[in-house]
Amino acid sequence: MEVYLVRHTETVCDKGICYGQADVDIREPYLTIFEEIKKQLPSDVIVYSSPLLRCKKMAEFISNAIIFDERLMEMNFGNWELKNWDEIPTEEINPWMKNFVEVQVPNGESFQELYARILDFIQDLKVTSHSKIAIVTHAGVIRSFLCYEQQLPLQNAFSNNVHYGEVIKIQM
């Protein structure tokens, strides 16, 4: 199965803002970028997407038939959503920075929990008859897919850079 992992374009959030499942919009203009992304995808691709607005807009540009799946949402940053990273109390962020894989964000999730969601999605995907799919999603989700595909330990997830609007093709 050909899988095209597509990261949403740049958000309206200022640099340094923690956003995960906060439903933030994307920066204009984005239609030219959407057109370039669409050119990188096969015309017969099945599109899955995170339901968050920043992915939904792109998915709807790519296809009229989208399968929205909440498991494709970004990591839940709980109490940190829409806060500046510098404003997060050190007693909360330091343990997470030392072990983001296992330490859960207050009222959110750990990277391990995000990865478990993605593994569940992958297992469901494997039983479909799709040969080409595009997944419009977020950096954390894409890093989870890449950890799975590359058999990379989760603590090394950030060794995969994932840029806004990037399309990464993998075989599953």
N, C-alpha and C positions, 0 to 999 in steps of 0.2 A: 504494500500500500504506500503510495506517495503521500506524504504529509507536508503541507506548507504551513509553517508556523508564522503568523503575521502579527507583529506588535502594532498596537494603536499608534497614532501620531501624537505629537506633543500636546500636552494638556494646557489648560488655562492657569494652572497652579504656578505660583512663583517658585523659583529654584529654592530648594531646601525645605519644601513642604512635604510632610509625610502623607501620602494618600494611597490607599489600597482599595478598599471596597467603597470609599466615598464616590458618589456618582458625579464626577467632575466632567466638564465638557472639554473639547479639543480646540486648539488655537486655529483661527482662520489665517490665511486661506489654506484649505486642505484638499480641495477638489483635484488640483493638479497632482498632488502626491497620491491621492486615491487612484487616479488614472494610471500612474506609473506602477503602483502596486498591482492593480488589476492586470496589467500587461505581463506580469511575472507569473500569473496563475493560469492553469489550463482552463479552457472555456467550459469543460464538462466537470469542473470541480464541485464537490458537495461542500457547503459552507456551514461550519459550526462557529458559534460566537459566544463570548461572554455577554450577558445581558446589560452590562454597564454601558452608559451612553457613549463613552469614548471608543468602544469597540462596535457597538450597535450601528453607529453612523457609517463606519467603514464597511461593515458586513452588508448593510442594506445597499451600499453603492455597488458592491461586488455581485450581489445576487438578490433575486426576489424571493428565493426559498431558503431561509436560514433556520438552522436548528440552534436555538438559544439554550445554553446549559449553564446553570449556576456554578457547577464545579469548575468552570473555566474563569471564574472571577479571580481577581488578584487576591493576595494574602489579606486577611482581615487584621488590620492594625489596631482594632479596638479603641482604647482610650487615646491613642496617638493620632487617629485620623484627623487630617487637616491641621495638625500642629506643625510648627517649625521643628525640625529635628533637634535644633539647639535648645528648644524649650522643654524637651522631654526630661523629666527628673533623672538625674544620674543614677539614683538607686533603682530605677526601672530599666533604663537603657543599657547600663553597663553589663548586667548579667546576660541580656539578650545579645549584645554585641560580642560577648565572649562565646556564646553558644546559641546562635540564632536557630540552629537546627532543632534543638529540643526545648528551649525556653519559650514559653507562650507569652505573647504580648498581653498585658492586662486587658481582659475582656475581648481578646482577639485570638489569634492562633499562632502556632509555631510553624516554621518552614516544613517540618516533618508532617504536620497536619495538612498543609497545602499539598505536599507531595502525595499524601494518601488519597486526597480528592482526585488528583491527576491520575494516579494508578487505577483508581476505580473507573474513571472515564476511559482510560486506555483499554482496560479489560472489556468494557462495553463496545468500544470501537472495533476491537479485534473480531467480534462476532458479526459485524456488518459485512455487506458485500461491496462496500465502496472500494474503488481502486485509487481515487484521487480525492483528497480532502484538504480544505483550507481551514485553519483554526485561527480566528481573529481574537486575540487575547492580550495578555499582559506579560511583562518581563519575568515576574516570578513564576508564572505558569510555564512560559517558554523554557526557563532555566530548569524547571522540574522535568519537562519532556526531554531536554538535552541530557540531564543526569540519567534518566532512564535509558535513553538511546545509547549513550556513551558509557554506561555502567560506571558513572562518576559518583564518588561519595558526595552526599548532600553538602557537607561542609565546603566542598569545592565548587558549588553551584555558581558562585560569582566569578569563576574563571571564564565563564561564557558571557561575553559582552552582548547585550541585546539592545539595539538602537531603535529609537522611534521610527515607525514605518518600515522596519526591516522585515524581509521575508527570508525564512530559513527553511530549506527543503531537507527532509529526512526520509528514510525508508523504514517502514515498520513491517 
